[in-house]
Amino acid sequence: MSGGIAWMGAPHHTPSSAVPGMLGGISLTLARGVETDEFLINLGADPDELAARTPYRELRAPAGQPDRPSPHLNRAMYGTCGEWTYVLEDWGMATWATGYQGKAESMLPREGEEILCLTANRFSPPAQIVHTPGARAYRACFGTDTGQGSALDAALGAAGAVFPSMPEADEAEVVAYFEEHGERLPELVFTAAGAYTGVAIDRDAVEAGELPGTLIAPA
């Protein structure tokens, strides 16, 4: 077993892998304070499919009927670790992040819930962190923190995931830092998220597609 979640960041810039599960370009959404199936249904999952607990590698999108094409569906892998539910997607974005920004009612932050989302943002870079420690969301691009002085921000700083910026450092220092550490930035962000949440996800199970999967119809 290979745990933690830092490993997801290393192949962040590579295309989605052809393995039975996932490897490259993973977006990760973590949620606590909400029941797992409820959170997934809010994302657009089908309750009956969730009840089946089908392994991700066995998911099959339904074929469209003549003159009735199937709705667009994204595949997701999910599980739990401690008090957190995790959702993995490799289609370029995180469904929760796109839904929340689109004001989808089921995905708006609520008091008593916490969501931490690392979305690859392939269609509208750069990659982003979205953190909702309650009913308000705070966003940060990879390489920055949320500016809230939170425990998450502290974890990002400790992992080296907060890069220097103007005018805190001169241009030459900023460029040199990005040249040295930029390629590892996603790994550093995922390292910080793992340190903050304590979540560990088995890389071997993810690559093999052994975790439960579901098809999500975005809002």
C-alpha positions as CSV (number, residue, x, y, z in Angstrom):
1,M,0.0,0.0,0.0
2,S,1.2,3.5,-0.8
3,G,-0.7,6.1,1.2
4,G,-0.7,9.8,1.9
5,I,-1.9,12.0,-0.9
6,A,1.3,13.8,-2.0
7,W,1.7,11.2,-4.7
8,M,-1.3,12.7,-6.6
9,G,0.5,15.9,-7.2
10,A,3.6,14.5,-8.8
11,P,1.9,13.5,-12.1
12,H,-0.4,16.6,-12.0
13,H,0.7,18.0,-15.3
14,T,0.5,14.7,-17.2
15,P,-2.6,13.7,-19.2
16,S,-5.1,11.3,-17.6
17,S,-3.6,7.9,-17.5
18,A,-4.7,4.8,-19.4
19,V,-4.5,2.7,-16.3
20,P,-7.8,1.1,-15.1
21,G,-8.1,3.7,-12.4
22,M,-6.5,7.2,-12.2
23,L,-3.0,8.6,-12.1
24,G,-2.4,11.8,-14.0
25,G,-4.2,15.2,-13.6
26,I,-6.3,14.2,-10.5
27,S,-8.6,16.7,-8.9
28,L,-9.4,16.0,-5.3
29,T,-12.4,17.1,-3.2
30,L,-12.5,16.4,0.5
31,A,-15.6,16.9,2.7
32,R,-16.5,16.4,6.3
33,G,-19.6,17.1,8.3
34,V,-21.8,15.6,5.6
35,E,-22.7,11.9,4.9
36,T,-20.8,10.4,2.0
37,D,-23.7,9.3,-0.2
38,E,-25.5,12.7,0.5
39,F,-22.4,14.6,-0.7
40,L,-22.1,12.5,-3.8
41,I,-25.8,12.8,-4.6
42,N,-25.3,16.6,-4.3
43,L,-22.6,16.3,-6.9
44,G,-25.0,14.5,-9.3
45,A,-24.5,10.8,-8.5
46,D,-27.3,8.3,-8.8
47,P,-28.4,6.8,-5.5
48,D,-28.9,3.4,-7.0
49,E,-25.5,3.4,-8.5
50,L,-24.0,4.4,-5.1
51,A,-25.8,1.5,-3.4
52,A,-24.2,-0.9,-5.8
53,R,-20.7,0.2,-4.8
54,T,-19.3,-0.7,-8.3
55,P,-15.5,-0.7,-8.5
56,Y,-14.4,2.3,-10.6
57,R,-12.8,0.1,-13.3
58,E,-16.1,-1.6,-14.0
59,L,-18.1,1.6,-14.5
60,R,-19.8,1.8,-17.9
61,A,-21.5,5.0,-19.2
62,P,-24.9,4.1,-20.6
63,A,-25.2,4.2,-24.4
64,G,-27.5,6.8,-25.9
65,Q,-30.8,5.7,-27.4
66,P,-31.6,6.7,-31.0
67,D,-32.5,10.4,-31.1
68,R,-31.9,10.5,-27.3
69,P,-28.2,11.0,-26.6
70,S,-26.9,10.2,-23.1
71,P,-26.3,13.2,-20.9
72,H,-22.7,14.1,-20.3
73,L,-21.3,12.1,-17.5
74,N,-18.0,12.2,-15.6
75,R,-16.5,9.3,-13.8
76,A,-15.4,9.7,-10.2
77,M,-13.8,7.5,-7.6
78,Y,-14.6,7.9,-3.9
79,G,-14.0,6.7,-0.4
80,T,-13.6,7.7,3.2
81,C,-10.6,8.3,5.5
82,G,-11.3,9.2,9.1
83,E,-14.0,11.8,9.2
84,W,-13.4,12.9,5.5
85,T,-15.1,11.8,2.3
86,Y,-12.8,12.0,-0.7
87,V,-13.8,12.3,-4.4
88,L,-11.2,11.9,-7.2
89,E,-11.7,13.0,-10.8
90,D,-9.4,13.2,-13.8
91,W,-11.5,14.9,-16.5
92,G,-9.8,18.2,-15.9
93,M,-11.8,19.9,-13.1
94,A,-13.5,19.1,-9.8
95,T,-17.3,18.8,-10.1
96,W,-17.8,20.4,-6.7
97,A,-15.7,23.5,-7.7
98,T,-17.5,24.0,-11.0
99,G,-20.9,23.6,-9.3
100,Y,-20.2,25.8,-6.4
101,Q,-18.9,28.6,-8.7
102,G,-22.0,28.1,-10.8
103,K,-24.2,28.6,-7.7
104,A,-25.6,25.1,-7.9
105,E,-27.9,25.0,-4.9
106,S,-26.8,21.5,-3.8
107,M,-23.1,22.4,-3.8
108,L,-23.1,25.7,-1.9
109,P,-21.1,25.7,1.3
110,R,-23.1,25.1,4.5
111,E,-22.4,25.8,8.2
112,G,-21.3,22.6,9.9
113,E,-19.5,21.3,6.8
114,E,-16.0,21.7,5.6
115,I,-14.8,21.2,2.1
116,L,-11.3,21.3,0.7
117,C,-11.0,21.1,-3.1
118,L,-7.9,20.9,-5.2
119,T,-9.1,21.4,-8.7
120,A,-6.7,20.9,-11.7
121,N,-8.7,23.6,-13.6
122,R,-7.4,22.4,-17.0
123,F,-9.9,24.4,-18.9
124,S,-9.3,27.7,-17.0
125,P,-5.8,27.5,-15.4
126,P,-4.2,27.9,-13.0
127,A,-5.0,25.1,-10.6
128,Q,-6.9,26.3,-7.5
129,I,-7.5,25.5,-3.9
130,V,-11.1,26.2,-2.6
131,H,-11.6,25.9,1.1
132,T,-14.9,26.2,2.9
133,P,-14.5,25.9,6.7
134,G,-18.2,26.7,7.0
135,A,-20.7,28.7,4.8
136,R,-18.0,30.9,3.2
137,A,-15.5,29.8,0.5
138,Y,-11.9,31.0,0.2
139,R,-9.9,30.5,-3.0
140,A,-6.2,30.5,-3.8
141,C,-4.2,29.6,-6.8
142,F,-1.6,26.9,-6.4
143,G,1.5,28.7,-5.0
144,T,-0.5,31.0,-2.7
145,D,-2.6,30.6,0.4
146,T,-6.1,31.8,1.2
147,G,-4.9,34.7,3.2
148,Q,-7.0,33.7,6.2
149,G,-4.2,32.7,8.5
150,S,-5.9,29.3,8.9
151,A,-4.4,26.0,9.8
152,L,-4.6,25.1,6.1
153,D,-2.6,28.2,5.3
154,A,0.0,27.2,7.9
155,A,0.2,23.7,6.4
156,L,0.7,25.2,2.9
157,G,3.5,27.4,4.2
158,A,5.1,24.5,6.1
159,A,5.1,22.3,2.9
160,G,6.8,25.1,0.9
161,A,3.6,25.5,-1.2
162,V,3.4,29.2,-0.8
163,F,5.8,30.9,-3.3
164,P,7.3,34.4,-2.9
165,S,5.5,37.2,-4.7
166,M,6.0,40.8,-5.6
167,P,6.5,43.1,-3.7
168,E,7.6,40.7,-0.9
169,A,10.6,39.7,-3.0
170,D,12.3,41.2,-6.0
171,E,11.6,39.9,-9.5
172,A,14.8,37.9,-9.8
173,E,14.1,36.1,-6.5
174,V,10.6,35.2,-7.6
175,V,11.8,33.9,-11.0
176,A,14.6,31.9,-9.5
177,Y,12.2,30.3,-6.9
178,F,9.7,29.3,-9.6
179,E,12.4,27.8,-11.8
180,E,13.7,25.7,-8.9
181,H,10.4,24.6,-7.3
182,G,7.6,25.3,-9.9
183,E,7.5,21.7,-11.3
184,R,7.0,20.3,-7.8
185,L,4.3,22.8,-6.8
186,P,1.3,20.5,-7.2
187,E,3.1,17.8,-5.1
188,L,3.7,20.4,-2.4
189,V,0.1,21.5,-2.4
190,F,-1.2,17.9,-2.1
191,T,1.4,17.4,0.7
192,A,-0.1,20.3,2.6
193,A,-3.6,19.1,2.1
194,G,-2.6,15.7,3.5
195,A,-0.9,17.2,6.5
196,Y,-4.0,19.4,7.2
197,T,-6.6,16.7,6.9
198,G,-4.7,13.6,7.8
199,V,-6.2,11.8,4.8
200,A,-4.3,8.9,3.2
201,I,-5.5,7.3,-0.1
202,D,-3.9,4.1,-1.4
203,R,-2.1,4.9,-4.7
204,D,-2.2,1.2,-5.8
205,A,-5.9,1.0,-5.3
206,V,-6.5,4.2,-7.2
207,E,-4.3,3.2,-10.1
208,A,-6.0,-0.2,-10.3
209,G,-9.5,1.3,-10.1
210,E,-10.4,-0.8,-7.1
211,L,-12.2,1.9,-5.1
212,P,-15.9,2.5,-5.6
213,G,-16.8,4.6,-8.6
214,T,-19.8,6.6,-9.7
215,L,-20.9,8.5,-12.8
216,I,-21.7,12.2,-12.1
217,A,-24.0,14.3,-14.2
218,P,-22.8,17.8,-13.6
219,A,-25.4,20.5,-12.6
